[in-house]
């Protein structure tokens, strides 16, 4: 009986806010990286995000076949619950697919990292990121992977953090952002292909 074959699976979640008005905001970095990753993986005409009402997410399923090792199912997700309730969608998905939290990768913007830098890490505090806080609260653990995409500004003594993260990238930032989105997608690719340690060694900003 083939249902005994162990089939590994990853849940990769990009964080952001749904809706056109948030499309290009700093807080939607996670969405942007997910979209880039899927575009790199499949021809644009085959790229399909499906709105799953029950799991409160836009989803795309792919099969990743590494050059060495077994293929695995990868569920790409953009939650539709708004940033501060990101945990709800992630919890629904984790339960639905019976996943270990260690197989969950969260891609999110990080104001504490300079714009254009990146850090992949496991566990740790949410550092004021409401999306990550919400996921920790709903999963009851911090034991999941994070791809932290730097959106911080030099000398950031920002009066209003919310205005900043909900603002759009400006002028000279845009080139850096484009590059970061591409590198984020490449980092996911390498993590799937060669493992997270390899991706950390290659992509984590020193």
Buried (B, 14 or more C-beta within 10 A) or exposed (E): EEEEEEEEBBBBBBBBBBEEEBEBBBBBBBBBBBBBBBEEBEEEEEEEBEEBEEBBBBBBEBEBEEEEEEEBBBBBBBBBBBBEBBBBBBBBBBEEBEBEBEBBBBBBBBBBBBBBBBBBEEEEEBEEBBBBBBBBEBBEEBBBBBBBBBBBEEEEEEEEEEEBBBEEBEEEBEEBBBEBBBBBBBBBBBBBBBEBEEBBEBBBEE
